[in-house]
Amino acid sequence: MPTQLYSMIMRDGSRHFGGLPQTRLWYDIRDHTEKLAGAKLTGFVTDHVTEAWIDFEYRGYKFSINDQYGEYWFFVEDPTCPDEILAQVLAHYSLLLEGERDGQ
């Protein structure tokens, strides 16, 4: 599980708040979104070769996930989103992604 949250503000004002290893396909990540209680998938775009963007809403905030350099990067549109919510999002996806490293 991630030990710290990132606080990198992007040019569009969003916050890059975390990264997890890219151990599963984009479709698995997209489908796992529905298992986060209260989350609603709002967008999914992929070229089916090199990358995907997964957008969802959770607890009143808009999130995006993108794959870069062997990781899934997590963004929130509102950089003032509480860290508690960001940690919940990362913990949810960590169950799917980091479990793969342990052979689970």
Wavefront OBJ file of the C-alpha trace (Angstrom):
o trace
v 0.000 0.000 0.000
v 1.282 3.505 -0.745
v 2.965 5.134 2.227
v 2.627 8.754 1.136
v 0.528 10.922 -1.106
v 2.067 13.045 -3.840
v 1.194 16.702 -4.138
v 2.197 17.573 -7.686
v -0.006 20.266 -9.215
v -0.337 19.867 -12.978
v -0.652 22.694 -15.514
v -4.421 22.170 -15.662
v -4.627 22.656 -11.878
v -5.272 19.010 -11.053
v -3.237 17.178 -8.429
v -1.164 14.088 -9.205
v -1.525 12.325 -5.873
v -0.239 8.800 -6.338
v 1.133 5.990 -8.421
v 0.780 2.217 -8.337
v 2.497 -0.518 -10.362
v 0.919 -1.380 -13.711
v 0.324 -5.063 -12.985
v -3.129 -5.354 -14.591
v -4.729 -4.280 -17.852
v -6.657 -1.022 -18.242
v -9.919 -2.939 -18.478
v -9.327 -4.519 -15.074
v -8.708 -1.079 -13.570
v -11.839 0.296 -15.220
v -13.953 -2.607 -13.960
v -12.464 -2.329 -10.454
v -13.768 1.251 -10.264
v -17.322 -0.067 -9.934
v -16.293 -1.958 -6.789
v -15.420 1.286 -4.978
v -18.645 2.008 -3.095
v -20.082 5.303 -4.311
v -17.786 5.629 -7.346
v -19.219 6.258 -10.812
v -17.232 5.614 -13.986
v -17.563 8.693 -16.211
v -15.091 8.034 -19.019
v -12.735 5.492 -20.547
v -10.488 6.241 -23.520
v -7.741 3.987 -24.844
v -5.784 3.469 -28.039
v -5.717 -0.280 -27.176
v -1.915 -0.222 -27.511
v -0.003 2.226 -25.337
v -2.249 4.025 -22.875
v -5.663 4.666 -21.382
v -7.465 7.333 -19.391
v -10.053 6.233 -16.835
v -12.291 8.931 -15.338
v -14.633 8.561 -12.386
v -16.395 10.514 -9.661
v -16.155 9.630 -5.993
v -17.494 11.485 -2.961
v -18.125 14.619 -5.026
v -14.664 14.762 -6.646
v -13.495 13.965 -10.190
v -10.596 11.561 -10.635
v -8.501 10.309 -13.551
v -6.121 7.382 -13.891
v -3.497 7.196 -16.647
v -0.712 4.704 -17.265
v 2.834 6.033 -17.579
v 6.240 4.341 -17.386
v 4.948 1.076 -15.922
v 2.682 2.737 -13.352
v -0.874 3.922 -13.046
v -0.872 7.606 -12.122
v -3.769 9.008 -10.113
v -5.107 12.551 -10.462
v -7.876 14.537 -8.791
v -9.352 17.575 -10.542
v -9.710 19.581 -7.310
v -6.293 19.826 -5.620
v -7.989 20.604 -2.279
v -9.651 17.173 -2.141
v -9.032 15.835 1.394
v -6.099 13.452 1.769
v -8.428 10.972 3.490
v -10.387 10.556 0.248
v -7.215 10.301 -1.841
v -5.892 7.595 0.480
v -9.175 5.675 0.133
v -8.890 5.765 -3.654
v -5.288 4.532 -3.647
v -6.073 1.824 -1.090
v -8.918 0.548 -3.273
v -6.750 0.164 -6.374
v -3.786 -1.067 -4.353
v -5.775 -4.179 -3.431
v -5.951 -5.070 -7.124
v -2.535 -3.890 -8.309
v -0.101 -4.524 -5.492
v -1.559 -7.919 -4.687
v -0.199 -9.067 -8.045
v 3.375 -8.517 -6.886
v 2.793 -10.905 -3.996
v 1.355 -13.562 -6.282
v -2.149 -13.048 -4.877
l 1 2 3 4 5 6 7 8 9 10 11 12 13 14 15 16 17 18 19 20 21 22 23 24 25 26 27 28 29 30 31 32 33 34 35 36 37 38 39 40 41 42 43 44 45 46 47 48 49 50 51 52 53 54 55 56 57 58 59 60 61 62 63 64 65 66 67 68 69 70 71 72 73 74 75 76 77 78 79 80 81 82 83 84 85 86 87 88 89 90 91 92 93 94 95 96 97 98 99 100 101 102 103 104
